[in-house]
Amino acid sequence: MKLNFSSKLLSLFVAAALMFTACGDKDDDVNPVDNVSAACKLTSINSDGDVSNIEYNSKGYITKVTYAGNTSDYYLFVYDNSDRLVKEEGYSGGKLDNYVQYTYTNGKVSKAEWFLADGTADGYAEFKYDGSNRLIELSEIVEEDFDGEIEEVVYKQTFTYNAQGNVASSAISADGFALFTLTYENYDNKNTPMAAVKGLFDPWSGSSKNNPGKITQSFNMEGMEMTSTSTYAYIYNDKDFPTKSTETDEDQETTVTNYAYQCN
């Protein structure tokens, strides 16, 4: 399934997909995400040596992501006059490679469209929210090559939430066929790192505000269900943001991710 630029950035956070969520200011209707904190800005992520650096404009919105050791590959974030994120551009070797354009309805992102550098359409996604402005469903429509046959595939991801407003589960399917489910448990009461990134849109993670302590992934592989579980431990700064997360899988292998912030 295609990932947008924001999701590729988030993939540096943890080995388990879809762990952290993007958050924005609830009082700011032009921001595509909820619960951004003004206390800190996330400036870098180091996941087992893979480092990304994040830049912001004078208003505090994310504008650029670069990768240590490869400054010619980067992402730019473009806003309109109302400070709404309207475009993300991906560069490879210093040249535009592809981009995403966003459409808004009632102050929320309702559609994302992918394009190649020459403007050729490369799929799109549509988003649905509940009465609390939480993402509950996204449908991603892309063309896939099956043995030389180009077919349109609809990937769908749905979210449920617990009493605290964090994602409880996420189910992903392709053309109605269940692929896998993620179950989130044991949330802390601290901020996610993405609460320190103003303007970022990451629909693939739902709408949580805290960090899960346990994620169980259930896969449907050729009719057989397989599960795997990872646990997460965190160290926080004095602003209640994680500065370090340690993921431990069932084989007791660990993935360590460090976060750096600029705080007021």
Secondary structure, DSSP 4 states (H G I P E B T S, - for coil): ----HHHHHHTTT-SSTT-S-----TT-TTSSSS---SSEEEEEEEETTEEEEEEE-TTSBEEEEEETTEEEEEEEEEE-TT--EEEEEEEETTEEEEEEEEEEETTEEEEEEEEETTS-EEEEEEEEE-TTS-EEEEEEEEEEEETTEEEEEEEEEEEEE-TTSSEEEEEEEETTEEEEEEEEE---SS--GGGG-BT---GGG-S--S--SEEEEEEEETTEEEEEEEEEEEEE-TTS-EEEEEEE-TT--EEEEEEEEEE-
